């Protein structure tokens, strides 16, 4: 689950500060990567590792929780 909060503060006529906070994988839950052997080689659409002993095994995980804070001055 991803979430974001944003708030703008008017400083004066024609000038605003915008603050933003983003959270990716907010619950920090496990997200499996792509099973091995299911990617294509050279964009041909042909799977090249069907005979591999690791074919179809999930060997990676996606990123853990990431938090990001940003500010923007608009004039």
CHARMM internal coordinates of N, CA and C (Angstrom, degrees):
IC EDIT
DIST 1 N 1 CA 1.4345
DIST 1 CA 1 C 1.5269
ANGL 1 N 1 CA 1 C 107.86
DIST 1 C 2 N 1.2991
ANGL 1 CA 1 C 2 N 116.83
DIHE 1 N 1 CA 1 C 2 N 130.30
DIST 2 N 2 CA 1.4589
ANGL 1 C 2 N 2 CA 123.59
DIHE 1 CA 1 C 2 N 2 CA 176.92
DIST 2 CA 2 C 1.5281
ANGL 2 N 2 CA 2 C 108.53
DIHE 1 C 2 N 2 CA 2 C -107.47
DIST 2 C 3 N 1.3269
ANGL 2 CA 2 C 3 N 116.96
DIHE 2 N 2 CA 2 C 3 N 150.38
DIST 3 N 3 CA 1.4618
ANGL 2 C 3 N 3 CA 121.04
DIHE 2 CA 2 C 3 N 3 CA 179.30
DIST 3 CA 3 C 1.5229
ANGL 3 N 3 CA 3 C 109.11
DIHE 2 C 3 N 3 CA 3 C -147.42
DIST 3 C 4 N 1.3351
ANGL 3 CA 3 C 4 N 115.65
DIHE 3 N 3 CA 3 C 4 N 155.52
DIST 4 N 4 CA 1.4630
ANGL 3 C 4 N 4 CA 120.02
DIHE 3 CA 3 C 4 N 4 CA 175.45
DIST 4 CA 4 C 1.5220
ANGL 4 N 4 CA 4 C 109.78
DIHE 3 C 4 N 4 CA 4 C -149.74
DIST 4 C 5 N 1.3232
ANGL 4 CA 4 C 5 N 114.65
DIHE 4 N 4 CA 4 C 5 N 149.99
DIST 5 N 5 CA 1.4565
ANGL 4 C 5 N 5 CA 122.83
DIHE 4 CA 4 C 5 N 5 CA 175.25
DIST 5 CA 5 C 1.5168
ANGL 5 N 5 CA 5 C 107.52
DIHE 4 C 5 N 5 CA 5 C -127.43
DIST 5 C 6 N 1.3375
ANGL 5 CA 5 C 6 N 116.05
DIHE 5 N 5 CA 5 C 6 N 141.52
DIST 6 N 6 CA 1.4504
ANGL 5 C 6 N 6 CA 120.20
DIHE 5 CA 5 C 6 N 6 CA -179.24
DIST 6 CA 6 C 1.5221
ANGL 6 N 6 CA 6 C 108.77
DIHE 5 C 6 N 6 CA 6 C -142.48
DIST 6 C 7 N 1.3328
ANGL 6 CA 6 C 7 N 116.10
DIHE 6 N 6 CA 6 C 7 N 142.82
DIST 7 N 7 CA 1.4523
ANGL 6 C 7 N 7 CA 120.11
DIHE 6 CA 6 C 7 N 7 CA 179.08
DIST 7 CA 7 C 1.5166
ANGL 7 N 7 CA 7 C 108.48
DIHE 6 C 7 N 7 CA 7 C -147.67
DIST 7 C 8 N 1.3270
ANGL 7 CA 7 C 8 N 116.01
DIHE 7 N 7 CA 7 C 8 N 134.54
DIST 8 N 8 CA 1.4537
ANGL 7 C 8 N 8 CA 121.65
DIHE 7 CA 7 C 8 N 8 CA 177.49
DIST 8 CA 8 C 1.5175
ANGL 8 N 8 CA 8 C 110.90
DIHE 7 C 8 N 8 CA 8 C -107.84
DIST 8 C 9 N 1.3311
ANGL 8 CA 8 C 9 N 117.35
DIHE 8 N 8 CA 8 C 9 N 139.44
DIST 9 N 9 CA 1.4573
ANGL 8 C 9 N 9 CA 123.27
DIHE 8 CA 8 C 9 N 9 CA 178.73
DIST 9 CA 9 C 1.5213
ANGL 9 N 9 CA 9 C 108.26
DIHE 8 C 9 N 9 CA 9 C -122.87
DIST 9 C 10 N 1.3245
ANGL 9 CA 9 C 10 N 115.70
DIHE 9 N 9 CA 9 C 10 N 120.16
DIST 10 N 10 CA 1.4638
ANGL 9 C 10 N 10 CA 120.15
DIHE 9 CA 9 C 10 N 10 CA 178.50
DIST 10 CA 10 C 1.5276
ANGL 10 N 10 CA 10 C 108.65
DIHE 9 C 10 N 10 CA 10 C -80.17
DIST 10 C 11 N 1.3190
ANGL 10 CA 10 C 11 N 116.13
DIHE 10 N 10 CA 10 C 11 N 123.65
DIST 11 N 11 CA 1.4652
ANGL 10 C 11 N 11 CA 121.32
DIHE 10 CA 10 C 11 N 11 CA -179.02
DIST 11 CA 11 C 1.5231
ANGL 11 N 11 CA 11 C 110.10
DIHE 10 C 11 N 11 CA 11 C -89.91
DIST 11 C 12 N 1.3111
ANGL 11 CA 11 C 12 N 115.22
DIHE 11 N 11 CA 11 C 12 N -48.98
DIST 12 N 12 CA 1.4616
ANGL 11 C 12 N 12 CA 122.07
DIHE 11 CA 11 C 12 N 12 CA 177.91
DIST 12 CA 12 C 1.5199
ANGL 12 N 12 CA 12 C 107.40
DIHE 11 C 12 N 12 CA 12 C -157.06
DIST 12 C 13 N 1.3026
ANGL 12 CA 12 C 13 N 117.36
DIHE 12 N 12 CA 12 C 13 N -178.16
DIST 13 N 13 CA 1.4613
ANGL 12 C 13 N 13 CA 121.80
DIHE 12 CA 12 C 13 N 13 CA 179.84
DIST 13 CA 13 C 1.5229
ANGL 13 N 13 CA 13 C 110.57
DIHE 12 C 13 N 13 CA 13 C -57.24
DIST 13 C 14 N 1.3051
ANGL 13 CA 13 C 14 N 116.99
DIHE 13 N 13 CA 13 C 14 N 117.90
DIST 14 N 14 CA 1.4561
ANGL 13 C 14 N 14 CA 121.74
DIHE 13 CA 13 C 14 N 14 CA 176.67
DIST 14 CA 14 C 1.5211
ANGL 14 N 14 CA 14 C 115.46
DIHE 13 C 14 N 14 CA 14 C 81.95
DIST 14 C 15 N 1.3339
ANGL 14 CA 14 C 15 N 118.58
DIHE 14 N 14 CA 14 C 15 N 7.77
DIST 15 N 15 CA 1.4713
ANGL 14 C 15 N 15 CA 120.95
DIHE 14 CA 14 C 15 N 15 CA 179.14
DIST 15 CA 15 C 1.5277
ANGL 15 N 15 CA 15 C 109.55
DIHE 14 C 15 N 15 CA 15 C -132.43
DIST 15 C 16 N 1.3094
ANGL 15 CA 15 C 16 N 115.73
DIHE 15 N 15 CA 15 C 16 N 129.20
DIST 16 N 16 CA 1.4614
ANGL 15 C 16 N 16 CA 122.16
DIHE 15 CA 15 C 16 N 16 CA -177.83
DIST 16 CA 16 C 1.5243
ANGL 16 N 16 CA 16 C 109.54
DIHE 15 C 16 N 16 CA 16 C -137.79
DIST 16 C 17 N 1.3222
ANGL 16 CA 16 C 17 N 116.21
DIHE 16 N 16 CA 16 C 17 N 143.91
DIST 17 N 17 CA 1.4629
ANGL 16 C 17 N 17 CA 121.81
DIHE 16 CA 16 C 17 N 17 CA 170.55
DIST 17 CA 17 C 1.5232
ANGL 17 N 17 CA 17 C 106.84
DIHE 16 C 17 N 17 CA 17 C -108.80
DIST 17 C 18 N 1.3177
ANGL 17 CA 17 C 18 N 116.06
DIHE 17 N 17 CA 17 C 18 N 129.31
DIST 18 N 18 CA 1.4614
ANGL 17 C 18 N 18 CA 121.06
DIHE 17 CA 17 C 18 N 18 CA 178.79
DIST 18 CA 18 C 1.5283
ANGL 18 N 18 CA 18 C 108.19
DIHE 17 C 18 N 18 CA 18 C -114.52
DIST 18 C 19 N 1.3343
ANGL 18 CA 18 C 19 N 117.02
DIHE 18 N 18 CA 18 C 19 N 126.81
DIST 19 N 19 CA 1.4574
ANGL 18 C 19 N 19 CA 123.13
DIHE 18 CA 18 C 19 N 19 CA 176.80
DIST 19 CA 19 C 1.5252
ANGL 19 N 19 CA 19 C 108.27
DIHE 18 C 19 N 19 CA 19 C -110.68
DIST 19 C 20 N 1.3270
ANGL 19 CA 19 C 20 N 115.80
DIHE 19 N 19 CA 19 C 20 N 142.02
DIST 20 N 20 CA 1.4575
ANGL 19 C 20 N 20 CA 120.31
DIHE 19 CA 19 C 20 N 20 CA -176.29
DIST 20 CA 20 C 1.5246
ANGL 20 N 20 CA 20 C 109.44
DIHE 19 C 20 N 20 CA 20 C -143.74
DIST 20 C 21 N 1.3342
ANGL 20 CA 20 C 21 N 116.35
DIHE 20 N 20 CA 20 C 21 N 139.34
DIST 21 N 21 CA 1.4666
ANGL 20 C 21 N 21 CA 122.79
DIHE 20 CA 20 C 21 N 21 CA 174.54
DIST 21 CA 21 C 1.5273
ANGL 21 N 21 CA 21 C 107.63
DIHE 20 C 21 N 21 CA 21 C -127.62
DIST 21 C 22 N 1.3291
ANGL 21 CA 21 C 22 N 116.51
DIHE 21 N 21 CA 21 C 22 N 128.86
DIST 22 N 22 CA 1.4635
ANGL 21 C 22 N 22 CA 122.47
DIHE 21 CA 21 C 22 N 22 CA 179.89
DIST 22 CA 22 C 1.5199
ANGL 22 N 22 CA 22 C 109.04
DIHE 21 C 22 N 22 CA 22 C -120.58
DIST 22 C 23 N 1.3226
ANGL 22 CA 22 C 23 N 116.28
DIHE 22 N 22 CA 22 C 23 N 143.95
DIST 23 N 23 CA 1.4662
ANGL 22 C 23 N 23 CA 122.12
DIHE 22 CA 22 C 23 N 23 CA 175.06
DIST 23 CA 23 C 1.5202
ANGL 23 N 23 CA 23 C 107.76
DIHE 22 C 23 N 23 CA 23 C -131.27
DIST 23 C 24 N 1.3264
ANGL 23 CA 23 C 24 N 115.98
DIHE 23 N 23 CA 23 C 24 N 125.95
DIST 24 N 24 CA 1.4595
ANGL 23 C 24 N 24 CA 121.99
DIHE 23 CA 23 C 24 N 24 CA 178.15
DIST 24 CA 24 C 1.5220
ANGL 24 N 24 CA 24 C 107.73
DIHE 23 C 24 N 24 CA 24 C -110.43
DIST 24 C 25 N 1.3269
ANGL 24 CA 24 C 25 N 117.28
DIHE 24 N 24 CA 24 C 25 N 134.58
DIST 25 N 25 CA 1.4658
ANGL 24 C 25 N 25 CA 123.63
DIHE 24 CA 24 C 25 N 25 CA -173.77
DIST 25 CA 25 C 1.5281
ANGL 25 N 25 CA 25 C 108.71
DIHE 24 C 25 N 25 CA 25 C 56.04
DIST 25 C 26 N 1.3172
ANGL 25 CA 25 C 26 N 116.04
DIHE 25 N 25 CA 25 C 26 N 53.66
DIST 26 N 26 CA 1.4602
ANGL 25 C 26 N 26 CA 123.86
DIHE 25 CA 25 C 26 N 26 CA -174.31
DIST 26 CA 26 C 1.5237
ANGL 26 N 26 CA 26 C 112.53
DIHE 25 C 26 N 26 CA 26 C -54.79
DIST 26 C 27 N 1.3130
ANGL 26 CA 26 C 27 N 118.54
DIHE 26 N 26 CA 26 C 27 N -38.36
DIST 27 N 27 CA 1.4649
ANGL 26 C 27 N 27 CA 121.74
DIHE 26 CA 26 C 27 N 27 CA -178.76
DIST 27 CA 27 C 1.5223
ANGL 27 N 27 CA 27 C 112.27
DIHE 26 C 27 N 27 CA 27 C -81.35
DIST 27 C 28 N 1.3344
ANGL 27 CA 27 C 28 N 117.69
DIHE 27 N 27 CA 27 C 28 N -4.68
DIST 28 N 28 CA 1.4621
ANGL 27 C 28 N 28 CA 124.46
DIHE 27 CA 27 C 28 N 28 CA -179.53
DIST 28 CA 28 C 1.5279
ANGL 28 N 28 CA 28 C 111.32
DIHE 27 C 28 N 28 CA 28 C 54.33
DIST 28 C 29 N 1.3152
ANGL 28 CA 28 C 29 N 116.60
DIHE 28 N 28 CA 28 C 29 N 38.02
DIST 29 N 29 CA 1.4623
ANGL 28 C 29 N 29 CA 121.35
DIHE 28 CA 28 C 29 N 29 CA 179.77
DIST 29 CA 29 C 1.5290
ANGL 29 N 29 CA 29 C 110.44
DIHE 28 C 29 N 29 CA 29 C -84.05
DIST 29 C 30 N 1.3184
ANGL 29 CA 29 C 30 N 115.42
DIHE 29 N 29 CA 29 C 30 N 157.36
DIST 30 N 30 CA 1.4650
ANGL 29 C 30 N 30 CA 121.81
DIHE 29 CA 29 C 30 N 30 CA -178.95
DIST 30 CA 30 C 1.5239
ANGL 30 N 30 CA 30 C 109.52
DIHE 29 C 30 N 30 CA 30 C -70.91
DIST 30 C 31 N 1.3154
ANGL 30 CA 30 C 31 N 116.72
DIHE 30 N 30 CA 30 C 31 N 130.64
DIST 31 N 31 CA 1.4616
ANGL 30 C 31 N 31 CA 122.69
DIHE 30 CA 30 C 31 N 31 CA 175.51
DIST 31 CA 31 C 1.5153
ANGL 31 N 31 CA 31 C 107.53
DIHE 30 C 31 N 31 CA 31 C -127.79
DIST 31 C 32 N 1.3094
ANGL 31 CA 31 C 32 N 115.81
DIHE 31 N 31 CA 31 C 32 N 112.81
DIST 32 N 32 CA 1.4637
ANGL 31 C 32 N 32 CA 121.21
DIHE 31 CA 31 C 32 N 32 CA -176.75
DIST 32 CA 32 C 1.5211
ANGL 32 N 32 CA 32 C 111.01
DIHE 31 C 32 N 32 CA 32 C -67.90
DIST 32 C 33 N 1.3236
ANGL 32 CA 32 C 33 N 115.16
DIHE 32 N 32 CA 32 C 33 N 147.54
DIST 33 N 33 CA 1.4528
ANGL 32 C 33 N 33 CA 121.68
DIHE 32 CA 32 C 33 N 33 CA 175.97
DIST 33 CA 33 C 1.5190
ANGL 33 N 33 CA 33 C 110.62
DIHE 32 C 33 N 33 CA 33 C -80.00
DIST 33 C 34 N 1.3038
ANGL 33 CA 33 C 34 N 116.49
DIHE 33 N 33 CA 33 C 34 N -174.57
DIST 34 N 34 CA 1.4639
ANGL 33 C 34 N 34 CA 122.57
DIHE 33 CA 33 C 34 N 34 CA 179.18
DIST 34 CA 34 C 1.5304
ANGL 34 N 34 CA 34 C 108.62
DIHE 33 C 34 N 34 CA 34 C -73.48
DIST 34 C 35 N 1.3250
ANGL 34 CA 34 C 35 N 118.85
DIHE 34 N 34 CA 34 C 35 N 131.16
DIST 35 N 35 CA 1.4699
ANGL 34 C 35 N 35 CA 120.42
DIHE 34 CA 34 C 35 N 35 CA 177.04
DIST 35 CA 35 C 1.5289
ANGL 35 N 35 CA 35 C 111.12
DIHE 34 C 35 N 35 CA 35 C -57.83
DIST 35 C 36 N 1.3316
ANGL 35 CA 35 C 36 N 116.48
DIHE 35 N 35 CA 35 C 36 N 142.46
DIST 36 N 36 CA 1.4634
ANGL 35 C 36 N 36 CA 120.23
DIHE 35 CA 35 C 36 N 36 CA -177.87
DIST 36 CA 36 C 1.5221
ANGL 36 N 36 CA 36 C 110.81
DIHE 35 C 36 N 36 CA 36 C -64.83
DIST 36 C 37 N 1.3206
ANGL 36 CA 36 C 37 N 114.95
DIHE 36 N 36 CA 36 C 37 N 146.47
DIST 37 N 37 CA 1.4583
ANGL 36 C 37 N 37 CA 120.71
DIHE 36 CA 36 C 37 N 37 CA 178.95
DIST 37 CA 37 C 1.5087
ANGL 37 N 37 CA 37 C 114.40
DIHE 36 C 37 N 37 CA 37 C 85.58
DIST 37 C 38 N 1.3245
ANGL 37 CA 37 C 38 N 118.42
DIHE 37 N 37 CA 37 C 38 N -3.21
DIST 38 N 38 CA 1.4597
ANGL 37 C 38 N 38 CA 120.29
DIHE 37 CA 37 C 38 N 38 CA -178.70
DIST 38 CA 38 C 1.5214
ANGL 38 N 38 CA 38 C 112.31
DIHE 37 C 38 N 38 CA 38 C -99.77
DIST 38 C 39 N 1.3184
ANGL 38 CA 38 C 39 N 116.46
DIHE 38 N 38 CA 38 C 39 N 7.06
DIST 39 N 39 CA 1.4614
ANGL 38 C 39 N 39 CA 119.70
DIHE 38 CA 38 C 39 N 39 CA 174.58
DIST 39 CA 39 C 1.5227
ANGL 39 N 39 CA 39 C 108.55
DIHE 38 C 39 N 39 CA 39 C -94.58
DIST 39 C 40 N 1.2871
ANGL 39 CA 39 C 40 N 115.98
DIHE 39 N 39 CA 39 C 40 N 158.98
DIST 40 N 40 CA 1.4614
ANGL 39 C 40 N 40 CA 119.66
DIHE 39 CA 39 C 40 N 40 CA -178.00
DIST 40 CA 40 C 1.5129
ANGL 40 N 40 CA 40 C 110.53
DIHE 39 C 40 N 40 CA 40 C -101.50
DIST 40 C 41 N 1.2961
ANGL 40 CA 40 C 41 N 116.49
DIHE 40 N 40 CA 40 C 41 N 160.47
DIST 41 N 41 CA 1.4576
ANGL 40 C 41 N 41 CA 122.52
DIHE 40 CA 40 C 41 N 41 CA -179.72
DIST 41 CA 41 C 1.5227
ANGL 41 N 41 CA 41 C 109.43
DIHE 40 C 41 N 41 CA 41 C -109.70
DIST 41 C 42 N 1.3170
ANGL 41 CA 41 C 42 N 116.64
DIHE 41 N 41 CA 41 C 42 N 121.87
DIST 42 N 42 CA 1.4550
ANGL 41 C 42 N 42 CA 121.23
DIHE 41 CA 41 C 42 N 42 CA 174.90
DIST 42 CA 42 C 1.5160
ANGL 42 N 42 CA 42 C 114.88
DIHE 41 C 42 N 42 CA 42 C 70.11
DIST 42 C 43 N 1.3255
ANGL 42 CA 42 C 43 N 118.30
DIHE 42 N 42 CA 42 C 43 N 16.30
DIST 43 N 43 CA 1.4515
ANGL 42 C 43 N 43 CA 120.58
DIHE 42 CA 42 C 43 N 43 CA 177.91
DIST 43 CA 43 C 1.5129
ANGL 43 N 43 CA 43 C 114.43
DIHE 42 C 43 N 43 CA 43 C 71.94
DIST 43 C 44 N 1.3359
ANGL 43 CA 43 C 44 N 117.54
DIHE 43 N 43 CA 43 C 44 N 14.11
DIST 44 N 44 CA 1.4646
ANGL 43 C 44 N 44 CA 119.90
DIHE 43 CA 43 C 44 N 44 CA -177.35
DIST 44 CA 44 C 1.5219
ANGL 44 N 44 CA 44 C 112.46
DIHE 43 C 44 N 44 CA 44 C -80.41
DIST 44 C 45 N 1.3437
ANGL 44 CA 44 C 45 N 117.30
DIHE 44 N 44 CA 44 C 45 N -14.16
DIST 45 N 45 CA 1.4546
ANGL 44 C 45 N 45 CA 120.24
DIHE 44 CA 44 C 45 N 45 CA -178.26
DIST 45 CA 45 C 1.5133
ANGL 45 N 45 CA 45 C 112.96
DIHE 44 C 45 N 45 CA 45 C 82.46
DIST 45 C 46 N 1.3257
ANGL 45 CA 45 C 46 N 117.48
DIHE 45 N 45 CA 45 C 46 N 7.83
DIST 46 N 46 CA 1.4617
ANGL 45 C 46 N 46 CA 122.31
DIHE 45 CA 45 C 46 N 46 CA -178.70
DIST 46 CA 46 C 1.5172
ANGL 46 N 46 CA 46 C 108.96
DIHE 45 C 46 N 46 CA 46 C -105.65
DIST 46 C 47 N 1.3431
ANGL 46 CA 46 C 47 N 117.25
DIHE 46 N 46 CA 46 C 47 N 127.98
DIST 47 N 47 CA 1.4556
ANGL 46 C 47 N 47 CA 121.41
DIHE 46 CA 46 C 47 N 47 CA 175.96
DIST 47 CA 47 C 1.5141
ANGL 47 N 47 CA 47 C 108.59
DIHE 46 C 47 N 47 CA 47 C -76.27
DIST 47 C 48 N 1.3413
ANGL 47 CA 47 C 48 N 116.81
DIHE 47 N 47 CA 47 C 48 N 131.26
DIST 48 N 48 CA 1.4649
ANGL 47 C 48 N 48 CA 120.11
DIHE 47 CA 47 C 48 N 48 CA -172.43
DIST 48 CA 48 C 1.5208
ANGL 48 N 48 CA 48 C 114.19
DIHE 47 C 48 N 48 CA 48 C -105.77
DIST 48 C 49 N 1.3319
ANGL 48 CA 48 C 49 N 119.39
DIHE 48 N 48 CA 48 C 49 N -5.93
DIST 49 N 49 CA 1.4631
ANGL 48 C 49 N 49 CA 120.32
DIHE 48 CA 48 C 49 N 49 CA -173.21
DIST 49 CA 49 C 1.5268
ANGL 49 N 49 CA 49 C 113.06
DIHE 48 C 49 N 49 CA 49 C -120.26
DIST 49 C 50 N 1.3019
ANGL 49 CA 49 C 50 N 119.44
DIHE 49 N 49 CA 49 C 50 N 33.61
DIST 50 N 50 CA 1.4620
ANGL 49 C 50 N 50 CA 122.87
DIHE 49 CA 49 C 50 N 50 CA -177.52
DIST 50 CA 50 C 1.5227
ANGL 50 N 50 CA 50 C 111.43
DIHE 49 C 50 N 50 CA 50 C -61.71
DIST 50 C 51 N 1.3186
ANGL 50 CA 50 C 51 N 118.60
DIHE 50 N 50 CA 50 C 51 N -34.88
DIST 51 N 51 CA 1.4551
ANGL 50 C 51 N 51 CA 121.94
DIHE 50 CA 50 C 51 N 51 CA -177.28
DIST 51 CA 51 C 1.5273
ANGL 51 N 51 CA 51 C 113.19
DIHE 50 C 51 N 51 CA 51 C -86.04
DIST 51 C 52 N 1.3166
ANGL 51 CA 51 C 52 N 118.77
DIHE 51 N 51 CA 51 C 52 N 2.78
DIST 52 N 52 CA 1.4581
ANGL 51 C 52 N 52 CA 122.55
DIHE 51 CA 51 C 52 N 52 CA 179.49
DIST 52 CA 52 C 1.5270
ANGL 52 N 52 CA 52 C 110.38
DIHE 51 C 52 N 52 CA 52 C -71.18
DIST 52 C 53 N 1.3357
ANGL 52 CA 52 C 53 N 116.99
DIHE 52 N 52 CA 52 C 53 N 146.11
DIST 53 N 53 CA 1.4672
ANGL 52 C 53 N 53 CA 121.69
DIHE 52 CA 52 C 53 N 53 CA 178.07
DIST 53 CA 53 C 1.5238
ANGL 53 N 53 CA 53 C 111.19
DIHE 52 C 53 N 53 CA 53 C -67.66
DIST 53 C 54 N 1.3330
ANGL 53 CA 53 C 54 N 117.63
DIHE 53 N 53 CA 53 C 54 N -21.70
DIST 54 N 54 CA 1.4597
ANGL 53 C 54 N 54 CA 121.47
DIHE 53 CA 53 C 54 N 54 CA -179.20
DIST 54 CA 54 C 1.5285
ANGL 54 N 54 CA 54 C 112.34
DIHE 53 C 54 N 54 CA 54 C -97.97
DIST 54 C 55 N 1.3146
ANGL 54 CA 54 C 55 N 118.11
DIHE 54 N 54 CA 54 C 55 N 8.78
DIST 55 N 55 CA 1.4677
ANGL 54 C 55 N 55 CA 121.02
DIHE 54 CA 54 C 55 N 55 CA -177.45
DIST 55 CA 55 C 1.5284
ANGL 55 N 55 CA 55 C 110.40
DIHE 54 C 55 N 55 CA 55 C -58.14
DIST 55 C 56 N 1.3174
ANGL 55 CA 55 C 56 N 116.93
DIHE 55 N 55 CA 55 C 56 N 128.00
DIST 56 N 56 CA 1.4562
ANGL 55 C 56 N 56 CA 122.91
DIHE 55 CA 55 C 56 N 56 CA 176.13
DIST 56 CA 56 C 1.5161
ANGL 56 N 56 CA 56 C 115.04
DIHE 55 C 56 N 56 CA 56 C 82.95
DIST 56 C 57 N 1.3146
ANGL 56 CA 56 C 57 N 119.19
DIHE 56 N 56 CA 56 C 57 N -5.09
DIST 57 N 57 CA 1.4578
ANGL 56 C 57 N 57 CA 121.66
DIHE 56 CA 56 C 57 N 57 CA 178.89
DIST 57 CA 57 C 1.5227
ANGL 57 N 57 CA 57 C 109.82
DIHE 56 C 57 N 57 CA 57 C -82.06
DIST 57 C 58 N 1.3184
ANGL 57 CA 57 C 58 N 115.98
DIHE 57 N 57 CA 57 C 58 N 143.12
DIST 58 N 58 CA 1.4622
ANGL 57 C 58 N 58 CA 120.63
DIHE 57 CA 57 C 58 N 58 CA 177.29
DIST 58 CA 58 C 1.5194
ANGL 58 N 58 CA 58 C 107.43
DIHE 57 C 58 N 58 CA 58 C -90.06
DIST 58 C 59 N 1.3234
ANGL 58 CA 58 C 59 N 116.43
DIHE 58 N 58 CA 58 C 59 N 113.28
DIST 59 N 59 CA 1.4584
ANGL 58 C 59 N 59 CA 122.32
DIHE 58 CA 58 C 59 N 59 CA -174.82
DIST 59 CA 59 C 1.5239
ANGL 59 N 59 CA 59 C 112.89
DIHE 58 C 59 N 59 CA 59 C -110.45
DIST 59 C 60 N 1.3187
ANGL 59 CA 59 C 60 N 117.81
DIHE 59 N 59 CA 59 C 60 N -4.26
DIST 60 N 60 CA 1.4628
ANGL 59 C 60 N 60 CA 121.41
DIHE 59 CA 59 C 60 N 60 CA -177.35
DIST 60 CA 60 C 1.5202
ANGL 60 N 60 CA 60 C 110.62
DIHE 59 C 60 N 60 CA 60 C -133.83
DIST 60 C 61 N 1.3141
ANGL 60 CA 60 C 61 N 115.60
DIHE 60 N 60 CA 60 C 61 N 165.25
DIST 61 N 61 CA 1.4609
ANGL 60 C 61 N 61 CA 122.10
DIHE 60 CA 60 C 61 N 61 CA 174.77
DIST 61 CA 61 C 1.5254
ANGL 61 N 61 CA 61 C 107.92
DIHE 60 C 61 N 61 CA 61 C -130.03
DIST 61 C 62 N 1.3167
ANGL 61 CA 61 C 62 N 116.17
DIHE 61 N 61 CA 61 C 62 N 154.29
DIST 62 N 62 CA 1.4589
ANGL 61 C 62 N 62 CA 120.87
DIHE 61 CA 61 C 62 N 62 CA 178.24
DIST 62 CA 62 C 1.5314
ANGL 62 N 62 CA 62 C 109.34
DIHE 61 C 62 N 62 CA 62 C -74.84
DIST 62 C 63 N 1.3256
ANGL 62 CA 62 C 63 N 117.44
DIHE 62 N 62 CA 62 C 63 N 174.00
DIST 63 N 63 CA 1.4610
ANGL 62 C 63 N 63 CA 122.64
DIHE 62 CA 62 C 63 N 63 CA -176.43
DIST 63 CA 63 C 1.5282
ANGL 63 N 63 CA 63 C 112.27
DIHE 62 C 63 N 63 CA 63 C -60.81
DIST 63 C 64 N 1.3522
ANGL 63 CA 63 C 64 N 116.91
DIHE 63 N 63 CA 63 C 64 N 149.07
DIST 64 N 64 CA 1.4601
ANGL 63 C 64 N 64 CA 120.78
DIHE 63 CA 63 C 64 N 64 CA 174.03
DIST 64 CA 64 C 1.5305
ANGL 64 N 64 CA 64 C 109.73
DIHE 63 C 64 N 64 CA 64 C -75.67
DIST 64 C 65 N 1.3106
ANGL 64 CA 64 C 65 N 116.85
DIHE 64 N 64 CA 64 C 65 N -170.45
DIST 65 N 65 CA 1.4652
ANGL 64 C 65 N 65 CA 121.69
DIHE 64 CA 64 C 65 N 65 CA -179.75
DIST 65 CA 65 C 1.5265
ANGL 65 N 65 CA 65 C 109.87
DIHE 64 C 65 N 65 CA 65 C -57.73
DIST 65 C 66 N 1.3281
ANGL 65 CA 65 C 66 N 115.87
DIHE 65 N 65 CA 65 C 66 N 134.59
DIST 66 N 66 CA 1.4656
ANGL 65 C 66 N 66 CA 122.17
DIHE 65 CA 65 C 66 N 66 CA 177.34
DIST 66 CA 66 C 1.5270
ANGL 66 N 66 CA 66 C 107.56
DIHE 65 C 66 N 66 CA 66 C -128.22
DIST 66 C 67 N 1.3314
ANGL 66 CA 66 C 67 N 116.38
DIHE 66 N 66 CA 66 C 67 N 128.71
DIST 67 N 67 CA 1.4612
ANGL 66 C 67 N 67 CA 121.95
DIHE 66 CA 66 C 67 N 67 CA 176.74
DIST 67 CA 67 C 1.5214
ANGL 67 N 67 CA 67 C 108.21
DIHE 66 C 67 N 67 CA 67 C -114.01
DIST 67 C 68 N 1.3336
ANGL 67 CA 67 C 68 N 115.81
DIHE 67 N 67 CA 67 C 68 N 141.77
DIST 68 N 68 CA 1.4632
ANGL 67 C 68 N 68 CA 120.99
DIHE 67 CA 67 C 68 N 68 CA -176.69
DIST 68 CA 68 C 1.5223
ANGL 68 N 68 CA 68 C 108.39
DIHE 67 C 68 N 68 CA 68 C -140.96
DIST 68 C 69 N 1.3200
ANGL 68 CA 68 C 69 N 116.37
DIHE 68 N 68 CA 68 C 69 N 134.74
DIST 69 N 69 CA 1.4626
ANGL 68 C 69 N 69 CA 121.80
DIHE 68 CA 68 C 69 N 69 CA 177.73
DIST 69 CA 69 C 1.5257
ANGL 69 N 69 CA 69 C 107.50
DIHE 68 C 69 N 69 CA 69 C -122.95
DIST 69 C 70 N 1.3317
ANGL 69 CA 69 C 70 N 116.43
DIHE 69 N 69 CA 69 C 70 N 136.95
DIST 70 N 70 CA 1.4643
ANGL 69 C 70 N 70 CA 120.27
DIHE 69 CA 69 C 70 N 70 CA -177.90
DIST 70 CA 70 C 1.5259
ANGL 70 N 70 CA 70 C 110.09
DIHE 69 C 70 N 70 CA 70 C -139.99
DIST 70 C 71 N 1.3048
ANGL 70 CA 70 C 71 N 115.04
DIHE 70 N 70 CA 70 C 71 N 154.64
DIST 71 N 71 CA 1.4518
ANGL 70 C 71 N 71 CA 121.88
DIHE 70 CA 70 C 71 N 71 CA 175.26
DIST 71 CA 71 C 1.5245
ANGL 71 N 71 CA 71 C 109.79
DIHE 70 C 71 N 71 CA 71 C -135.05
DIST 71 C 72 N 1.3204
ANGL 71 CA 71 C 72 N 115.84
DIHE 71 N 71 CA 71 C 72 N 146.54
DIST 72 N 72 CA 1.4631
ANGL 71 C 72 N 72 CA 119.93
DIHE 71 CA 71 C 72 N 72 CA -179.30
DIST 72 CA 72 C 1.5290
ANGL 72 N 72 CA 72 C 108.71
DIHE 71 C 72 N 72 CA 72 C -139.74
DIST 72 C 73 N 1.3195
ANGL 72 CA 72 C 73 N 115.71
DIHE 72 N 72 CA 72 C 73 N 134.35
DIST 73 N 73 CA 1.4590
ANGL 72 C 73 N 73 CA 121.64
DIHE 72 CA 72 C 73 N 73 CA 175.46
DIST 73 CA 73 C 1.5173
ANGL 73 N 73 CA 73 C 107.71
DIHE 72 C 73 N 73 CA 73 C -104.66
DIST 73 C 74 N 1.3226
ANGL 73 CA 73 C 74 N 116.61
DIHE 73 N 73 CA 73 C 74 N 119.70
DIST 74 N 74 CA 1.4649
ANGL 73 C 74 N 74 CA 122.17
DIHE 73 CA 73 C 74 N 74 CA -177.32
DIST 74 CA 74 C 1.5309
ANGL 74 N 74 CA 74 C 108.10
DIHE 73 C 74 N 74 CA 74 C -111.33
DIST 74 C 75 N 1.3383
ANGL 74 CA 74 C 75 N 115.75
DIHE 74 N 74 CA 74 C 75 N 124.62
DIST 75 N 75 CA 1.4719
ANGL 74 C 75 N 75 CA 119.21
DIHE 74 CA 74 C 75 N 75 CA 178.71
DIST 75 CA 75 C 1.4978
ANGL 75 N 75 CA 75 C 111.03
DIHE 74 C 75 N 75 CA 75 C -137.05
END
COOR INIT
IC SEED 1 N 1 CA 1 C
IC BUILD
